[in-house]
Amino acid sequence: MQNLKISIAQFKNENKLPIIVTAIFFFTFFYVSFFHHLTFTESDGIYYFLTGERILNGYEDNLGIIGAPIGGPLLHASFGNILDDPFIAGKIISLLSCTGVVFTSFFITKNLFSKKVALITQLFFAVNPKIAHLSIMVLNEAAPLFFIFVSLYFATKKQKTIATFVLVGIFLGIASYFRYQSIFILIAFLIYLLIFERERIFGLRNFCFTLFPFLATISPLLIFNYLILGKFSTLSTNFYFLDLFKFQTETWRQNMVNIVDEGIFSAFFLDPSLFLKNYFYNLLFHNPDHLFKFSIDVYDTLSIIPLFPILGILPAIGGFLYITKTNFNKKQIYILISTFFITFLLIGLFGNLEYHFLLLVILPLSVIGIINIHKIPNNVLFLIISCVIFLIFISILPVYRSFHLLPIWLILPALSSLFFIEAVPMIQTRIRQFLHRGGSNNEI
Amino acid sequence: MKFNLIVIALFLLVSISFTFMLTLSTFYQNEDSTDSKFSILDGLLSGELKSSEEETRKIIQLLKQDENIEEKFIMASGKSFTYHTNSKLIHSTFTEGSSDDTVEDFIRKKTWSYYELYMSANNSIPPHNDLYVNQIPNYLIYSYTNFSDDPNTTWYKYDNSYIKILENPEDPNIPKFLNPIYSSAFGNGGIVVYEVNLQD
């Protein structure tokens, strides 16, 4: 007991600022949530609460839940029943989860970079309009995000033990009860373990120590889905394709209506070319647009500069170049320019510059990343991989709210903070040295 | 002071201001709202802000005046009116059916597709499996907004002009069986409540 008290006191002393930031976030949005949001108007919150009630009452109608597994409904209904007020319960779930996200964002970033960078990243989280929105609205997004962030904390630890891998699996499993998207983070982590763990045999061992706890955690969910709903996953992708795909034809839509209950493959084979057209539009325009907003409407963005969201891409790229320690020698510049022109040619031949222009930025940066991959710290590499894998998978759908991308967002403010804290002073020093050298030469 | 700290402070300040305005516009609106995205700022400066939830609360109070509201069906896109009045919901996004429909066809779900019927049944309160059940609403709550999620949406941007007439309760083309009992318009949208007097 004494040891625990000492540990807590030590933790408080070492982490005063992140605790203060978290506390300010909590009390600010507690005030907004409980003094300005007085009527339960969120259809999502009501839907998940009522669905949870049906499940708790025996789930006799066996109707599917559109868009999410049973975790959210069960949490909202049970907690709502305990407090006898689902609205208050929902607000508490959202506020505590987002406070947890802000708190863990510091410790995840501290696993990657210095304490200063971690603090700035945490501040970017605390002032982000979308995190604020999630903390005051009764939705099903904040709780899974919190569990994903806890798993990211363990996944990015420098020294990992068996318990670390087990915890990554368990927390991603818990997050899957709320949103299936957390499986994409698991896939990214497993790929990272298989490819980038130096000792392959340990990679495979750690792979198993992550995968099996994950499967054990979600097995009750899968059993419930199979026994009650007749299928392992309640994800109704084809409904979303029908509702959200940008490019559709009348024939495609008519046929799609008949296969809404089927899986993604049937949707793909209905018209592979149209499916791919939508996929690449989502991957290269629509979904990244929610990160940096290429269009004029700025409301729904995760950029750290929400008033001019597109500018938010610059410090993130700066941080990436800094972390890869890119040395722009002749060879690298040649590779960059040739990648740019080859990409330009490919877009001209097979794509559409209006929707695929982001490739002109992504591909040269990817080439730089691959050339300098050994310079990137392993845990940073994992976050970059999870960002790529998540976008590759999620882009079968156009996300309709930017907060759906929050599970992978951390790397962007973290790289931006790194750019401001470490790269900018370095650039300033180089400029000063250059000017000084220029001055000395003139004197001679 | 260090240049990088000034830039970070500036970025954080912009984010805080943006978050404040977004949060403010989530729960409040300008009394004399216009289409302008900055109307909330005008309202804040002039002190003419009103709670966005006020409309919902007024409509809930109005519906609760119906003694038998718990037995009645409300056709709406949102769930809050039904939830707060313990009534029943026929869910609709008001985009179902075909462009040749009349308002009555729409209410009777005459040309709704299987997909539209399924989505409505699943999102209704209580949800049900019988997609073709005959339910005529007692109230219809039509809320509309001028904002679009994707302004570049292509062909499936349906023509539902026959439903859009519901935006204006004084439109002479509104069928007689719809009796407007509440309406409120604000800069970027509005809400109209109709009593539906349509026989099965």
Contacts between the chains, C-beta under 8 A, distances in Angstrom:
chain1	res1	chain2	res2	distance
A	32	B	23	6.0
A	32	B	27	7.8
A	36	B	27	4.8
A	36	B	28	8.0
A	36	B	51	7.9
A	37	B	27	6.0
A	37	B	53	7.6
A	38	B	51	7.7
A	38	B	53	6.1
A	39	B	53	4.2
A	39	B	56	5.5
A	39	B	57	5.7
A	39	B	60	7.9
A	39	B	80	7.2
A	39	B	84	7.7
A	40	B	80	6.2
A	40	B	83	6.6
A	40	B	84	7.3
A	41	B	53	6.1
A	41	B	56	5.5
A	41	B	78	7.1
A	41	B	80	4.6
A	42	B	80	7.7
A	43	B	77	7.8
A	43	B	78	5.1
A	43	B	79	4.4
A	43	B	80	6.9
A	46	B	79	4.3
A	46	B	80	6.4
A	46	B	83	4.8
A	47	B	79	6.3
A	47	B	123	7.0
A	50	B	79	8.0
A	50	B	83	7.7
A	50	B	125	6.5
A	54	B	127	7.9
A	61	B	126	8.0
A	61	B	127	6.7
A	61	B	128	7.2
A	61	B	129	6.5
A	63	B	122	6.0
A	63	B	127	5.1
A	63	B	128	7.7
A	63	B	129	6.6
A	64	B	122	7.0
A	66	B	119	7.7
A	66	B	122	5.9
A	66	B	123	7.5
A	120	B	8	6.0
A	123	B	12	5.8
A	124	B	11	7.9
A	124	B	12	7.5
A	124	B	15	7.2
A	127	B	12	5.6
A	127	B	15	4.1
A	127	B	16	4.9
A	127	B	19	5.8
A	128	B	15	6.6
A	128	B	19	7.0
A	129	B	15	7.2
A	129	B	18	5.5
A	129	B	19	4.2
A	129	B	22	4.6
A	129	B	23	7.6
A	132	B	19	4.8
A	132	B	22	7.3
A	132	B	23	5.7
A	133	B	22	6.9
A	133	B	23	7.4
A	133	B	26	7.0
A	136	B	23	7.0
A	136	B	26	7.4
A	137	B	26	7.8
A	239	B	115	7.6
A	239	B	119	7.5
A	242	B	115	6.4
A	246	B	150	7.0
A	246	B	152	7.5
A	246	B	153	7.0
A	246	B	154	6.5
A	247	B	154	6.5
A	248	B	154	7.0
A	248	B	155	6.5
A	248	B	156	5.5
A	249	B	155	7.5
A	250	B	155	7.3
A	253	B	156	6.7
A	257	B	113	5.6
A	257	B	114	6.1
A	257	B	115	4.7
A	258	B	114	7.9
A	260	B	114	8.0
A	260	B	115	5.5
A	260	B	118	7.3
A	297	B	151	7.9
A	299	B	22	7.4
A	304	B	11	6.0
A	304	B	15	6.7
A	305	B	11	6.0
A	305	B	14	6.2
A	305	B	15	7.5
A	306	B	14	7.0
A	306	B	15	6.0
A	306	B	18	4.2
A	306	B	19	7.8
A	307	B	14	5.4
A	307	B	18	5.9
A	400	B	149	6.3
A	417	B	8	7.9
A	420	B	4	4.8
A	420	B	7	6.2
A	420	B	8	5.2
A	421	B	4	6.7
A	424	B	3	6.8
A	424	B	4	4.2
A	424	B	7	7.4
A	425	B	2	7.4
A	425	B	4	6.2
A	428	B	3	6.6
